[in-house]
Amino acid sequence: MRTQTSSLAYGANVNGGTAEFRVWAPSAQRVILRLLGRGDSPMRGESNGDFTVSTPARAGDRYFYIVDGNKPVPDPVSRLLPEGVHGPTEIVDPSSYRWSDDGWRGIELADYILYELHVGTFTPHGTFDGAIERLDYLKQLGITVIEIMPVAAFPGTRNWGYDGVSPYSVQASYGGPDGLKRLVDAAHRAGLGVMLDAVYNHLGNEGNYLRLFGPYFTDRHKTPWGEAVNFDQPGSEGVRRYVVQNALYWIREYHLDGLRLDAVQTIKDDSRPHILAEIQENVQRLAHELGRRVCVIAETDENEPRLVRAPSDGGYGLDAAWSDDFHHSLHTVLTKEDRGYYQDFGRKEQIVRALNEGFAFQGELFKFWDAPRGAPPEGVPLPAHVICIQNHDQVGNRAKGERLDALVPRGASKLAAALLLLAPQTPLLFMGQEYGETAPFQFFCDYSDPELQKAVREGRRREFKDFKWEAVPDPQDPQTFERSILQLPVGKSLPRAKSRGQSPEMLEWYEQLIRIRRRQVTAGPRTCRAELVDGAIVMRVPAENSRVLVIAEFPDSKRLDEPEQPWHQVLFSDQDGYRARVYLARTT
């Protein structure tokens, strides 16, 4: 077993009975450390904008900073905020946790089967320890990597995590730093990787005190949340260091196997290198030092191949990026929805193009934007495209948070799952879809500021104007959160008894598809030859010398004949007018 020493130059770092406190505050004239129960200590300013002081302290002590006489606020580099985002920082000694994953070396992207989960709703406990109880279930299902939605400290106890305001602090109500470490450690013992959703494009409003310390934001660039994070204006050197060191912190102190970077199209940076390239370069350098495989995946809606192209080809060198077109094109064909960004989809040819090339839009006019969208993805391997049929955005950013299984018949869901899991791209499942969960996943929050409560209610209604969705649940209502909690039984085995929204038949379908994927799809070249035949989608993987054949037939398509030799059928579903057939080559 190994212990973990501190990896941070900033924050509070203990050494014996003393702690060094260091904060970057170039906007401040004077900073005072208020160590609760021990008094105030003026901090010494340095020429680089740092303020520092060493004083007797130990893990568990709590403190504030007082900047230029303003109210006491927590440290920008807090590992734990036990009393919430307005309360004091608690000193955490990372060396106190004893890891048991010395032999863990990570997972190659080619083997990724991602399972996105929200800690607060994945189990009735809503904690990291609660999630540990379901690791054996995920392992038996065939998942290889868990992707955790953001856990940086946010206001209250109910939140998706994208309103986080303390990027280094692990949400206390989930179990804090040691809880996250226990989950990662247990996952590695089970042979599962763990990725974390990291938000570097904005911070939430309530509890966001970074402006007191330095030029963390700029009005030169705008985002959907207001001012952009300052990556390219005066003072940005310290902001870039803050973000890059945060990415390294999750890899080093928490042994995470990768990061999913949220909505990178809203990360504005006109400097060189781009902050995304700088994050990846530093993460891969650390991964090499640690002898582990670490992946950095970007979320974007722009179909931008530059994200994953090598720096030598003008790219940022990330490992993969989310590709929305597969979801949007398949979703619209199945649901017939045609409002908002769905207005640009609805043709099976788009599903085929997304399967074969990754993007359906490669520079064509996108009516929802009234502008071109995307670029040709030449040179981008298909596994560098992360695809899904459900995720937290596409479910939770509906007015009522309906899952796909609440919108389409069971046969349609099974057809969609077959295309998702047997395509050569990297698949992502959203918690509960594997057994056909029909409970919603709705948008919820727990602000204490009445103005923010009002703003988020009104903002959700405006957000859905283009979709004509009505009756938006109140995000502040605790019942909105409670409706979103999974009902999956806790246990080591896959559930076979049907309870609310669960289908043992669907779960078995997913098990079988994942088993075929791991044995056949990941074992060969990751290419695809999909085509539209009499209204049905016929997909062969890989494109040449195919090992897997999927025939997906829709209610409006012809029923195709059985394929000629050398194929043999291994899976079959014929429900609700949708028919999905899976074949393996007899030579495999």
N, C-alpha and C positions, 0 to 999 in steps of 0.2 A: 504494500500500500504506500501511496505517496501523499505528501501534504502539498499545499499550494501557497507559495509566498506571494507577496503583493506584486501586482503588475502595473500599478498606477503611479505616475509621477505627481498627480494631483489628488486632492481629497485628504483624508486622514489615514496615515499609515503608522501602525504601532510597532514599537521596538522595545520589548521589555516593558517597563513601567512608564515609558514616554511615548508620545505620539507627535509626529510632525504634521502640521496642517499647512497645506499650500493651495492657493486659489489664484486663478488668472482673472484679474480685475483691472484691466487697463483704463476703464472708464471711471474708476474710483480714486478719490483722494485719500481716503482713510478706511481701513477695514479692521473691525474688532471681532475677535473670537469670543463668543459667550459659551463657555463650557458649563452646562447646567450642574449646579451644586458645587462648582469650583470657582466661579467668578469670571470676570472679563480679562482678556489679554490683548493689548494692541498688537497688530501684526506688522511686520517690517516690509515696506515696499521695496521692490527691486526694479532695475531699469527695464526689464522685459515685460513689466506689467503684473508680475507675480507679487503676491503677499504671502508671507510665511511666518510661522511661529512654532516652536517646540515647547511642550509643556507636559507635566505628568498627566497621563490619561490611559485608559485601557478600553478594550473591546466592551461594548455595552453602554459606555458613556454616550451622552447625547449633547449636541451643540448646535448653535446658530452662528451665522455671520451677520454683523451689523455694518452695512455699507453706507458711508457718508451720513450717518445719523438716521437712516431709514429704519423701518421696523425690522426686527430680526427675521432672517429668512434661512432656509436650508442651503447646504453646500451644493453647488452645481454638479459636483462629483460625489453624490451620495450613493452608497451601496444599499442603504435601507432607510426608509422613512416610516417608522412604525406607527406614527400618529397621523399619517396622511401627508398630502403634498404641502400643507401649510405648517406642518410640525417640524420638530428638530430632526437633524440627521443623527443616526446611530452609528457609532464606530463599529466596523466589522473587521475581524482579523481573518483573512482568507486562508491562512495557514491552519486554522482550527478544524477545517473539514478534511477528513482522511479519505482520499479517493481509492477505489478498488479497480480501476480500469487501465492499469499499466499496459496491458497488451493490446489495447484498442488502437486500431490504425485507420478507422473511418471506412467509408463506403464510396465506391466509384460512382460517378454520375450515371454511367450506363446501367447500374443496378438499382437506381432510385425508383421506388414506388412510394410517392408522397401521400401522407395522411394529414390534412390540415385540421387542427383542433383548437378550440377556445377553452382555456383552462377552467374558466368560471362556469361553463355550461356542459363540459364533456362528462362530468359526473355530478351527482347530487351534492358531493362535498365541495366542489368548486375549488379544488386545491391541487398542487403538484402531487401530494401524497395520494390523493384520490386517483389521479391519472396513473400512478404507478400500479394500482390494482388492476388496470386494464391493459398493461403491456403484454401479458401473455396472450390475451385475446387478439391484439394487433399482430403479434408475432405469428399466431396460428392462422390468421387471415392471410398472411403473406406480405404485409407491409414491410418496407425496409427502412423508411425514414419518416419520423414524425416532424411535422412543421407546426410550431407553436405560434399562435397569434401573439401580438406584442405583450410583454409583461413589464415594461418600464412603468414606474409609478404613475397612476392616474387619479383624478379626483374621485372620492368615494370608494365603493366596493364593487360597482357594476359598470363595466365599460368594455367595448371591443378591444381597447388598448391603443387606438390611434389618437387618443387625446392625452397621451403621456406627456409629462412635463419634466421628468427627471430621468434622462436617458440611461444613467448608470444604476439606478435604483430598481430592485426587483420588488414588484407589488407585494406589500406586506400581507394582504388578505389571501393571497395565493399560497403563502408559505415562506416568502422572503428568500434571501440568497441560499440558505441551506436547503430549503425545499426544492428550489430549481436544481441544485447540485445533486440532491438525492434522486430526482427524476432522471437526469442525464446519466448518472452513475448506474441506476437500475436499468435504463434502456440499453446502455452499452453491455451490461451483463447479459441481457436478453438478445444481443446481437442486432439491436436497432440503433440507427443514427438519429440525431436530433438537430433540427434547424430552428432558428429563431427569426421571427419577423421583426426587422429593425426599421425604425421610422426616422429618416434623416431629411425628409422634405419639409417638415413643419413640426411645431410643438403645439400642444393644447393651450387653452387660454387660462383656465383656473389653476393657479399655483405655478405659473410660468414667471420666474423671477430672473431669468438670464439677462434681461436688459439692464438690470442694476449693475451687472459686473462688466459687460463688454459689448462690442458691436456684433452680437450674434445674428442680427437680422438686418435686412437692407430693403429700402423702398424702390431700389432700381428695378427689381424683378417682383412680379406678383404671382401668387399662387391662389388656388381656390380658398385658401385659409387666410389670405392677407399677405403681409410682407414675407419675402422669401428668406430662407436661411442664407447668411452671408458667406458665400464661398469664393467671391471674386472681387470684393470691394476692400477699402482700407480696413485693416484689422483682421482680415479673413485668415491670416496665417494661424492665429490662435483658434479660430473656429474650426478650420480644417483639421488641426491637431486634435481638437476635442472630439470630432467625429471619427477620425481614423483610429485614435486610441480607444474609442468606445467599441469599434468593430473588433479590434484586437483583444480587448478586455473580455468580450463574450467567448472568444475562442480559447484564450489562455486560462482565465479564472474559472470558466464554467464548462470547459472541454466540449463546447458545441461543435457540431460537424459542418455547420454552414450558416449562412445568413440569407434571408429573403429580404431584399431592399424594397421598401414600399414606394409605389407610384413614382418611379424615378423620372418620369417625364416632367414632374414638378420640381425636380432638383435643378436649379438654374446656376450654371457656372460657365462663364465665358473665358476663363483662364485655362492654362495648360500646365500640367496635365489636368484633365477633368477629374473632379473629386471621385467619381466612380472608378476611374482607372487607378487613382492613388489608393483607394480602399483595397481594390483587388491586388495590386502589387504588394502592399504591406501584409495583407492576409495570407497570400501565397508564400511570402518570405517566412512568415511565422509558421505556417503549416509545414514547410520544409524543415525548419529548425526542430519542430516537435515530432517530425516523422509521421504526420497524419495527413489524410486526404480531407480537404476542406473545400466546400463549394460556395460560391457567391452567385445568387440568382436574383435577377431584377424583375420587378413587376412593372409593366408598362402597357399602355393601350395604343402605342404608336407604331407597332410593327417595325421597329428600328433595328436592323441587323448590326449596326455599328456597336451595339452593346456587347455582343459576343465575339465580334471579329477581333483578331489579334492586334495589339498595338502597332505591329509592323505594317498592318493593313489599314491603319487609321482608326482602329476600334479601341474599346475599353478593356477587352480581354476577359469579360465576365464568363462564368461557366455556362449559364443558360438564362433565358428570359421567358416570362409568361407570354403565351400566344392566345389571344382572346378569340381569334376568328373561328377556330374549331368549335368552341362553345357557342358562339353567337349564331353561326350558320346552322348547327345541329338543333339548337334550342328553337330557332324560329321555324324550322321545318316541322318540328314536332308539336309546337304550341300554336303556330300561326300568328304569334304576336308580331306586330309591325310598327310599333311606336318607339320614340326615342332612338337610341342607336340601333335598335332592331330593324328600323325601316330600311337599312342598307343590306339586310340579309333576307334569307327565305328561299334560296335556291340550292338544290342538292349539288349543283356543280361547284358551289363554294365549299361544301364539305369535302368534296373530292380534291379540290385544289389545296385546301388546308392540310389534308392528309398527305398529299404528295410533296408539297413544297413548304409547308409550315404556315404561310400567310395566304389568306384569300385576297386581301387588299395589298397591292405592291406598288402603290403610287397612283391608283385610280381615285376619282372623285368620291369622297365620302360625304353623302348628302347631309348627314347629321352635323358635320363640321362645316359644310360648304367649303371644303378644301381637300386637296389630295391627302391620302393616308398611306403610310408605309413605303417600303422600297423592296426591290427584289432581294431575296435572301441567299443569293449565290454564295457558296462556300460555308454556309451555316449548317452544320449537321442536324438532322431531325431531332436527335436526343437533346439538343440545346433549346428546343421548344418545349415548354411546360404547358400541357393541355389539361382540360377538365370538362366535366359536364355539370359540376356544381362547385362553387367555392363560397367563401363568406360574403364576397361582394355581390355575386350574381344571385345569391339567395337573400342575404340580409339587406341589400339595397333595393329590394322590392318593397312596396308599401307595407305589405303584410308578411313579408319574409317567407313566402311559400317556397318549398323545395320542389324540385322537378317532379318528384313522385306524387305531389299534390296537384300537379298541373296536367300530367299525361298518364295514360294507362300503363299498367305494369309491363306489358309487352314492349312499349316504346322505351321504357327505362332500361330494360334488358338489352335491347338492340343498341342503345347509346353506350351502355357499359362495354359491350363487346367491341365496338369501334374504338372506344377510349383505351381499353387495357391491352388490345392486341395491335394497336398502331405502334410504330417505332419511336414516336415522341416519348417524352417523359411524362407519365400520368400522375395526376393529383386527384385524390379523393377528398371530399369534405365530410367530416365526421357524421356518421349515421347513414350516409347514402348507401353503404354496402348492404344494409338490411332493409332499405326502403323506408327510412324514417320519414314520417309525414308531418311531425311537429315542426312548427316554423322556427326559423332563426331570425329574430327581429333585432332592430337597432335599439340598444339600451344604453343609458348613461345614468350618472348619479351626481350631478352638479349640486353644489350648495348655494351657488350664486343665482338668485331669482332672475336676473337679466339673462344669464346664460341658459337657464331652463326655458325661458320664453323664446330665446333666439333659436335654440335647437329644435323646438317644436315647430316654429314657423319655417325654419330652414328645410326641415324634412318635407313639409308640404310643398314648398317651392321646387324642391329637387325632383318631385314626381310629376310636375306639370306636363312635361312632354309625353309622359307615358299614360296620362289620363287615369292614373291610379288614385283612388280615394280612400277614405276611412283609415288614415295613417295612425297606427298605435302611438300612444304617448311614450316617448323614449324614457321619460323620468319615472313612469309607473313601474313599481317592482314586479307587477304581474307580466309586463312585457319581457322582462328578464326571465321570470320563472317559466313562461311558456316555451322558452328557448332551450331549456335544459333537456339533454338526451335522456331517454328512458331505457337505455341499454342496461341489462342486468350486470352487476358486478360479479366477476368470476374469472377463472382461468380458462374456461372452455367457451367456444362459440355458442351463443344461445340458440337453442332449437325450438323452444316454446314461444308461441306467438303472443306478444303483448302489444301495447299501444304502438301502432305504426310499424310493427316489425314483421318481416316476412322471412321465415327460415328458407323458403324457396329462393328468394333474392340473395340471401347471404350465401347459400350454396353456389349460386350462379357466379357470384364474385369470387368465391374461393377457387372455383374451377378455372375461371378466366385468369386469375393471378398465377395459378399454378402453371397454366399453359404459357403465360408470358415469361415466367422465370425460366422455364425449361426450353422454350423455343425462340421467343422474340429476342431476348437479350443475348442469346447464344450465337446469333449470326449477324450479318451486316444490317445496319439500321437504316434501311431504305424501304420505300413503299411504292406499290403500283396499284392505285385505286382508279376505278372507272365507273361511269354510270351506264348501266345496261338495262334498258326497258324500265327505267325509273327506280331500279334497285342499285345499291352501291356494292360493288365487288372489290374487295381489298386483298392484295397479296403482299406478304411480308416474308423476307425481303423482296425487292422488286424482281431480282433475278434468282433462279433456283429457289423459289419460294418454299418456305417451311410451313406457313400458316395461310389459310384462305378463310376470309369472312364474307358471307353473303348476307347483306342487310336489306330486307324487303319491307316496303312501306305499304299502307293500305291502298295507295294509288299506283303502285308498281305491279308489273307482271310477276307471276311466280316462275322463277327460273328453274330450268332442269337441273338435275344432279350433275355436278362437274364430272368430267371424264377422269379416268385413272391418271395419276397415282394417288388420288385423295381419298381419305376415309374420315367420316364424320365423327366428331368427338363431343359436340355440344349442339343442342337444338332447342329453340323456343318458338312457339307459334301461339301468340296471345293477342287479342284485341286488334287483329288485323296486321300486326307487326310480326315478322318472322326473321329470326337471327339464326344462322347456321355457321358453325365453326368446323373447319376441316384441318387435318394435319397431313403433310406429305408422307406417303407410306415409307419413304426412304429414311425418315427421321426416327 
